[in-house]
Amino acid sequence: MTRFRDYQTSLAAFEREVWVRCPRCQQATLSRCLDQGLTWRIACPHCGYIQSAFRDAQRQRSQPWWTQGWWGEARKFGGAVDPLFGLPLWLQVPCCGQVLWVYNQAHLEFLEHYVRSTLRERQGSKGNHHSMAVRLPRWIKQAQHREAVLKGLQQLKERLEG
């Protein structure tokens, strides 16, 4: 029996490096956080595309306003797009009639551990409704989809390694 107990990690924990599809050449490139969550940058090694975004440190705690027009008033977590630049994720595959996606290797390993686990304990996590494990879509949590989701995660792992 495999146990899963991580109900503290949020999706934001994986945003420091996000594999995205370059808007110019459609190849894989990284969206990276360059400092303490104030500057993000995409620099495509294939075509030279560069884009940066900067967070205003004075407003960081109250509202995450950005210097780029695409940002809007609140963070956009969730879905098969990069939460910072709104670009399509490189690591996504169709699965169970949905789209299975991950930001990076660490995110993939987290999901793989969750899906493989036959016992998912929420001990000591009372009141934590923002953890990624709590907010996963129902279809990923269902035992009937375990094998299909693991197969999808394997495809993503191969894409990441290839």
C-alpha angles and dihedrals in degrees: 000000000000119000130212118199107155105116095144102070116096128197088253088068089072100046098090090086119023124174108225138172111256109243091219106044102012092232126132116275136160128251102207137189106229100192141358094330096292103101131040126182140186116201112173111212091200103056106005096248110162131187130165135190128195130201119215103242093206093059098035096106099045103034130357098231116173137200092236120085094225094066105079127185102306139029116270106219120169134044130069094295133093108262092220107044100016092235122147114266117249092214106066134116136173111261132169091346091306136081117265111204141169134185099220147330094294091051090049092051091049092053093044091053091048095049095045092051116101092189118050109186122195096188114153094005097106110149095014103123096151100067116114094236091058093047099047115123114265093242091062091050096051117103091218089066097044096104094043092049092047089050090051091049089051089054090051091049090053091049090051093049094043 
